[in-house]
Amino acid sequence: MMASTTKGAKVTGVRAVALVGPTGAGKTSLAEAMLFASGAISRLGSVEAGTTVGDSSPEARARRGSTEINLTRFEYLGDKFAIIDTPGAVGFAADGYAALGSADMAIVVVDPEPERAALAEPILRRLDALGIPHAVFVNKIDAARGRIHDLLEAMQPMSGAPLVARQIPIREGEKITGFVDIALERAHRYVPGKESERIDIPADLAEREASERYHMLETLADHDDELLETLLMDEQPSLDRVLKDLTDEARAGWVVPVMFGSALNGFGVHRLLKMLRHEAPAVELAAQRLGTNGKGVHVFKVANGGAVGRLALARVLGNGLSEGADLTEDIRAGALFALQGDKTNKLTAAEAGDIVAIAKADAAQAGMIFGRSGDNGSEQLIDLPPRNATIALRAKNRQDDVKLSTALHKLVEEDPALEWTQDDSSHETLLRGINDEHLNVTLQRLKRRYGVDVETHAPRIAYRESIRKGVTQRGRHKKQSGGHGQYGDVVIEVRPLPCGSGFVFEEKISGGVVPKQWIPAVEAGVRDAMQKGPLGFPVVDVAVTLVDGSYHSVDSSELAFRLAGKLAMSEALAQCQPYLLEPVVRVAIASPPGTGSKMGSVVSSRRGQILNLGAHPDWQRWDMVEAHIPMASLNGLDAELRSLSQGLATFTAEFDHLSELSGKLADDVVKQATLEPA
């Protein structure tokens, strides 16, 4: 069945279009070109020169690439659009994930070379999973060496819906100088910085244009029985019929339109904007996808540190939003602002589909949806990439400790892909992110925005130690220094337990030689000694039994028996043949076609053990490698895997078990532990 939209129907409100795709494909340049073509800006900026409306932060300017989403807006021929320009680099891609969920349509920006087609696969699969209609814009067409047909052939297996070429290129020598619009059967020559000019279809392209158009119509006919009947009768469908099918099927996500051009020169940008006017759905479809009613507001990001203060960036999914409106019974919208890059403009109200910044909505967090049926404000789960990089940090100036904590809280609130914790065992402040680049940019923001300079180092590995044999040991604490003395005397049996058993404490006291009220103190003392064993690490997988002891009616106390228990355990552990244990994680590596063996070699080089090498359970053609790898060998793994896979391989890691570490590696770990401060 066809969607209900009819060609030419006026779409009211603002439509949100997300620009997505691999890093370096030119998404921010395309956003700039769209603003220029629409008249929203009078001069075309450059990413290289740092003059674009988007990528305005010092971090983005320095790396000449997006580190967070850019929000812009424009009108084109009476239609209103909001652009969500998302980062392509893996370390920053998560910043756009929540915003992507409320987009009406996505434009996948790709390079024209077929060998780089694979870079678009993760985002194409994400769009299919989210059910977001999308199109492909092949950028940098003026520098293309390969054929568009080869590019689409390489990309088709990555897409859940058929890729439908809307244009064929016009070549003059080695350069592409224009295009033939297959639907309209019109040819155009590119004019730098302006709309393309109409020309006759070149004679040598007439046959190809007819063939490509018929192929397009066949694809559309898969969802239109009337069109199929027309083709079977060898008749030409009307132009209105063709355009209606293109619109309906693109909005429904049944086909993926493919267009091309050059953002830097403005080639094909006006044609792309005209396609969006007709084929980008209205906000109602996004609202249905997110399950909201007529008052829906989707908060997709929190921004701190600007001149206006804390802002909740949100898409208005319902009929509109005014300043002071109730989002829930407890949350009211403050002032509303329109965003154009880093510029804010005050609004009195926002219309349906608009993207705005809401002030004073302090309880609103990224992913929250207000106005969903039956909810009083609920949270949407954001599917984040794995955090595979961790650093330990501390303020260079100890007086900045409180400032550091406050700043980290704000940075994590802005970027859900970040996580910071206080490690109880190592007493370190840990910051986790997607990769090293992600963390480096975060540290730059930390210093620039909040004035906190930090020192960083690799987190301590959570080594443990255990014992091979059991012993019986007496521990006696006796001290006399005037007045009441201290006396505690215990005998304990220590024995090893199987790996993963933890700690077991028992008592077999008879005759009251250790009064019952002080037995818990003995256990506490034993636990104290286990915090740092003979090798310098916490002790695990041991059983301790209190079997004997003695006490003094005056000098015995809880403290004395705790110290006696600690002394007995410390001396016992030294005799139990202690050995080192290292944490081992279970790793699952997802890698593109043909790279599974490379991933296996990386695992082996890092003292890993391959558990399974097979097909990815969800992604056709992809490989999945499952393995055990020592946690100490994870450093740099993300970068190495990506370097062998065009940046596409990813992995997840979860603690699995402790494994014995021996030989020189163990000696080095123990030696290093003696050099580190307690």
N, C-alpha and C positions, 0 to 999 in steps of 0.2 A: 504494500500500500504506500501511496505517496504521502509525504508530510502535507500539512494543511496550508502552508505558506504559499502565496501566489506571487508570481513575478510582478514587481512594480509596487507591491504593497508597502506603504510607508511604515518604517520602524520608528517608533517614538522612544524617547529617552536616550541614554548614553550606552553605547556598546563597548565592552572591554575586550581588547585584543592583546594577547600575550605573544611576545617575541621570544622564541626559544630556539635552542640548537647548540651545536658545539662551540667551544671557545674559539675566537678568531674568525668566525664566519661572517661577522659584520652586523650583529643585531643592533648595537647602539648606533652605528652609522646608518642603518635602515630607519631607526626611529627618528634620527635627525633629518633624514631625507623626507620622511613623511611629514614632519613638522614644517619643513621648508616648502614642500609641494602644496601643502594646504594653506600656506600663508601665515601659519602660527608664529614663524620666525622669519626675519627678513634676510638673514645671512646663514649660509650653511657652515656649521662648525665641523671640526675634525678631531677624531679620537687621538691621532698622532700629535696634534698641536695642543690637545687638552682644552678645546674650545666648544665641546658639545654641551647641549643642555643636560644630558645625562652624564653619568660618571663624573660628577662634580667633586667628589671627595678627594682629598690629597692621596689616599691610598689607591684609588682607582686611577687617578691621573698618573701616579708614579709607575704603575704596572701596565698602563695603557690597556686596561681591561676592567670589566665590571666586577666589583666586589660585593654589590648588593643590588636590589631591584631599583630601577629607575621608573618613575611614574610621570607621564606627560599626557597632554590632552590637546585636541584640535577639532575643528569642524571642517568638513569637506563637502561641498555642494549641498549644504543644509543638514548633513548628518553629523552627529556628535560621536566622537570616539575617545576612549581612554586607553593609553598604551601602557602595558606592563612589560618593560624590557628586563628580562631575567638574565642573571649571569650564566655563562656557559661553562666556566672552569669548575671542575668537580668540587673543589674546596668551598665554593660559594653557591653552588647550584641550589642548595636547600633553601636559600633565602627566598626563592620564588615559588617553592612548592605549594605553600598554602595559598598564595595569590593565584596561582594557576588554577586552583580548584574552582574559583568563581568566574573565570574568564568565559566569555561567550564563544570565542574562537582563538586558536593559536596559529601563528605563522612559524613554521619550522624553517629557519634560515640555514642554508647549507652552502658549502663550496661546490664549484662545478665539476671538480675532478672526481671521477668514479672511484679512485683508490681511497678517497676520504669519505666515501658514502657511509661506511660502517660507523663513523662517529655520531651519526644521527640516530642510530638504533635505540639507545636507551630512552631518549625522549619520545620517539615514536611509540615505543611500547608503553611508556607512562601515559601518553595521551589516549591510547586505546583503552588502557585499564580504567582511566578516569571518565571515559566517554565524552571527551571534549572534541567537538568538530575542529578540524585543522586543515591547513593548506601548506604547501611547500613553496618557498621562494628561493630559487637558485641565484645566489648573489655572485658578484664579480664576473658576470657573464662576458664582459669585454676582455677578460684575461683567460677565458676558458681554452684549454688545449684539447680536451676530450669531447665526446659527443654527448648531448643531453640524453639521448636514447640509452646509452651505456650507463649513465648515472641512474636513470629511473629503473633500469633492469637490475642494477645492483641494490637499489633501495627497496624494490617491491617485496622481497621476502621478509623485510623488517616491518612491514605495515599490515595491519589487520584489514584494511580496506584498499581497494584498487587505487593506484596512483593514476590520475587522469591528466595528461598533458593538455594544457589550455592554449599553448603556443608552440610554434616551431621557429627555430632561429633563421634569420637571413644572414648569410655569410658573404663577405666581400674579401676574397683572399683568405687570410688566416683569421680575420676578425669577424665577430658577430656585430652587425651594424643595425639590426632591427629584428622584427618578429612578424609572424603571421598569426593573427587571432583565429583559432580554429573554429570557435563557436560562431563568431560574427563573419568569418571569411573575409577579413580585411588585413591588409599589410601596413606596417608602420616602420618608419626609419627613426632611430634615436637622434635626439637633439640634446646636447649637454645642457643640463640645468633647466630644461623646458619639457613640455609635453612632446611626445613623439609626433611626427608629421605623417599624414596618410599618403600612401603610395599604392601603385598597382601591385598585385601579387606577382612576384617574379615568375616568368614562364617555366623555369626549371624546377619550381617548387609546386606547381599546380597539381601534379599527380600525387606528390607526397602529401600535400595538404588534404586532398580528397581521401586518401587512405587513412591518414591520422584522424580525420573527422569521423569517418565511418567507425573506426575502432572506438572512439570516444562515445559515439551513439550506441554502439553495442553494449558498452559498459553501463551506460545510463539505463538501457532497456532492461537490465537485470531487475530493476525495481519499478518498471513502468510497462505494464502489459500493452497499453495503447501504442507506445513508441515501438515496442517489439513487433506488434502487428504491422505497423507502418513499414518497418524495415523488411519484414518478411515479404511484404507485397511490393518490395523494391520501389517504394515511394519516398520522397523527400519530406521529412517532417517540417512543420513551420518553425520559423525562428523563435516565435514566442514559446512553442512547446519545448524546444531545446533549452532556452534560457530558463524556463520554469523548472525543468528537470535538474539543470545544473544547480540552481538555487536550492531547491528542495533537498536534493541528495547530499549536497555539501553541508547544509544545516543539520541534516540527520546523521552525518558522519558516515554515510554509505560510500562516499567517494572522497578522495583527497586531491583537490585541484593542485596542479603544479604550474607555477609561473616563474619567470626569470627576469633578471635585470642587473643593474649595478647601483648600489646605494650611493657610492662616492660621486657618480656622474648623474644620478637622478634617472638613469635608464629604467624603464618599466615600473617606476614608483606610482605614477598616476594610474596606470592600468591596474596595479595592485589595489590602490585605494578604491577604484571603481568596483572591483570585485568584492571588496569588503562591504561596500554600500549595499550590494544586492544579497550577498551570501552569508555575512556574519549574522547569526541569530540575535533576536532580541533577548533582553535580560530574563524574561520569563523562563526560558529553558534552563539557564544556570540556576535560577531559584528552585525549579522543580528538581534538578539534579541534587541540590543540597538540602532539599526537603523543607524549605521555608514557606511561610505564608506571606500575606501581603505586606508585612512589616519587617521583612527579613533584612538583617545587616550582618555581613560576614567580615569580621576583623581578621586580617591576614598577616599583620605585622605591627609591632610596637616600635616607635622611634623615639630615642632619647637624645638629649644633647643639643637640640636645635634652639633657636632664639625663642620659639614659642613654648618650649618645655616638652613634657611627655605627650606624645600623640599616638592615637590608635588609628592605623591606616585601615580603611574598610571599604567594601563595596556595598552600595545600597541596592538590595535585591528586590525591595518592595516598591511602593508607590512614591516614595520620597522620604526625606529626613530633614527636619528643621532643628535649629539650635534650641537646646533645652528639652528636646523630645525624650521620652522615657524609652530606654533600650530594654530595661527590665524594671521590676518594682524597686530595685535598689541602685540601678545604674542609669544615670541621665547623661545625655550628650551635652557637652559644653560647646564652645565655639567650633564652627566648621571651617575648614580651609581647603581650597583647591591647590593641588601640587603641580608644579611645572619644574621638574628637576629638583633643585634645592630651594626654589622660590615658593613662597606660600601666599595665597590671596584669600582674604576673608570672604566667606559665603554666609548668606542668611539662611539658605536652604539648599538642599541637594535634590536633584531629580532622580527618577528611577534609573538604575544602572550606573550612576555616577560613582567615582572613586574619590573619597574625601579623607581628610585627616581630622579626627575628632579629639578635641582637648578635654581634659578633666574626667575622662572615663577611665579612672585609675584601676578599676577592677577588670577591665577588658584586657584579655591576653590573646596572643596570636593563635588562630584556629577557632576562636569562639564564634558561634553563630547565634544571633539574637533574633527571636521571632519565629523559630522553627516550631512547627505545630506541636503543642503539648509540652513545650520546654519554656523555662524562664531563664534562658541563656544557657547554652550547652557548648561543649568543646568538641571540635572535629579533630580526629586523630591525624596528625601530619606524618606522612610516611617519610622519615628521614634516612639519609644514607648512613652507613656505619661510621662511628667515630674511631678512626684508626690511628690517631696521633694523640699523644699525651705528653705534657711537660709538667714539671714541678716548678713553682715560682714563689718568690718572696720579694717583698718591697725592699729596695736598696736602703731606704731610710725607714727604720723600724717605726718611726712616728706616723708612717703612712699606712700602717696595717689596717686600720679601720677604713681609711679611704679606699684601699685596695679591695676590701670586701664589698663595699658599696658599689664600686665601679664594676666589679665582676658580676654582681647581681644585675646591674643595668645592661651590661653587654649580653648576658645570657637571656635576659628578657627580650632583647632585640633579635637575637639569633638563636633559635631553639636547637640548632645543630651544635651549639656549644654546651658544655657542662662543666661545672666546677664543684669540687668536693674537698673536704678535709679528711685525709687518710689517718685514721686513728692509730694504726700500727707504726707508720713511718713519720707521723706528725708533719706531713707535707701538705701544702695546698696544691691540688692537682687541677689542671685545666685540660679538658679533652675536646678535640675537634675532628674535622673530617680528615685533614692531612696537615703536613707541616706548613704549607702555604697559608692555609686557613688560620692556623695559630699565629703565624708571623704577622699577618695583617691585623689580627685581634690585638696583639701586643702593641702595634703601632697606634691603633685607636685608643688603647688604654692610656698611653703616654700623651697623645695629642689632646684627647677630650678631657681626661680627668687628671692629667699631670702626675701620674704615678709611674715611676721608673722601677723596673723589676729586674731581678736576677733569675735566670732559669737554668735548669739542669734536667738531665734524664731522671725520671722517677726511679726510686729504688725498687728492685725486683723483690717480690715477697718470698724470699728463700725461707725454708724451714729446715729443721733437723730432727732426726729420730734416733733410735738406739737399736742395736742388734741383739743384746743379751740383757738379762736381768741380774740384779744384785740386791743384797740386803744391807741397809746402811743405818747407822745410828747418827742422830744429830742432837747435840746438847748445847743449849745456850745457858750460860751461867755467868752472872755478873753481880758483884757486891761493891757498892760504892757509898756506904753509909745509909742508914734507914733501911727501908725495904729493898731487897735485891731483886734480881730477875733469874728465874729458873724455869727451864722447859727442857724436857728430855723425851725424844721419840725414836722409835725404830720403824723404818718403812721398808717394804719390799717393792722394788721397781721392776717392771717387766715390759717388753715391747708388745704392741698390738698390731694387727693387720693394718695396712695402709688405708687411710680414710676413716678409721675408727674413732679418732679424736682422743679425748682424755676421760679416764675413768678413775674415780677415787672411792675406795672402800675402807672400812675399819673393822678389825677383828680384835677389839680390846676386851679383855676379861679382867675381872677383879678391880675395875675402876682405876687402873694404873695411870690412865689419862682421863680426867673427868670429862663427861660428855659435853659440858658447856664450852670446852676448849678444843674439841675435835674440829669444828669448822675453822678455827684459827690455824690448825695444822694444815688443812687443805688449802687455805689462803696462802700460807707460806710456801707450800709446794708449787702452787700456781705462780707465785712471785718468781721462783727459781726458773720456771719454764719460760719466762718471758725472754730470757737470753741464755741459751745453753752454752756448752763448752766451745762451740764453733762460732758463737756470736749471733745466733738466730733463735726465734721462738721454737719450742720443742712441741712436737705433735705425736699422736699415736702411741701413748704410753698409758700404763695402768699403775696406780700406786695404792698399796694397801698399808694402812697403819696397823701394826701388829703388837707393839709394845711401847713402853716408856715409863716415865716416873714423874712425880710432881712434888712440890714443896707447899705445905699448907699456908705459908705466909708469902713466900717469894714468887710463887707461880702466878702467871697472869696470861691474858689473851695475847698480849704482845710477845711475851717470852715464848709461848708455844708456836706463834707464827714465825718467829725468828729461828726456832729449832727446826721447824718443818722446812724452811727455806735452806738452812745449812745442810740438812740431811739430803735434800733433793739435789742441791748443787754438787755435793761430793759424790752422790750416787751416779749422776749423769756422766761425770768424767770417767767413770769406770765401766760404762755400759757400751763402749765402742760406738760413739756417736758418728752419724754420717749425714751428709748434706742432701736435701731435697729441693728440687727446683719446680716451679709451677709450669705446667704444660697446658696449652690451650688447644681446643678443637677448632680448626680453621676450615671454612668453606669458601673456596675461590671460584667465582663465576668469571669465565673468560670467553672471548669471542671465538668464532669457528677457527679450528686449526691451531689453537695456541695451548691446548691442554697439556701437551708434552713439555712445553716450555715451563708451564707453571709447576709441573711435577719436578723438573730439574731444580727450580728455585727452592722448592720445599726440601729436597734432598740436601742442597748446599747449606741449608740452615738447620741441620741436625733433625730434620723432620721425618716423620713416618707417614707415607701415603696410605690412607685407609680405603679410598675409592676414587677411581678416575672414570667418569662416564658422562652421559648427556645431562644437560641442565634440565631439571624437572619442569620448568615453566617456559623457558625460552628455546624455541626450536633452533637447532644448529649449534647452540652454545654448549660449552663444556663446563663441567663441575668437578673440581678436585677437592676432596675432603682429606684432611690430614691432621696429625698431631704435631705441633711445633712448640719447642720450649719458648716461654714468654720472653726470655732474654734474647731470642733470635728474631723478634718481630720488628725491631728497629730498622726502618728503611724498607720494609717489605712492600708497603703500598707503592712507593716510588718505583721499586724494581719491577713489580708486576705491571704497572702502567707503562713503563718504558718498553716492555716486551709485547704490548697489545694496543698500540696507538692510544694509550690512555684510557682504555675501556674496562680492563679487568678490575674487579672489586673483590673484597673479601670481608667476611665476618669472623670474629674470634670470640670464643667463650671459654672461661676456665673449665678445664676438664679434670685434671688430677695432678698429684705431685709425683715426681719421678726422681729416683736416685741420681745424683750427679757425683762423679768420681774423677780421679786422675788430676791432671794439671788444671783443668777447668775448675774443679772444686777447690783446689789449692789457691787459685787466683781469686776466687770469690771470697774465701775465708780471709786471705791476706788483705783484700780491699776493705772488708768489713772492719778489720782492726784499725785501718787508717781513717775511717769515717767517724765524725763526731757522734756521740751517743744521742 
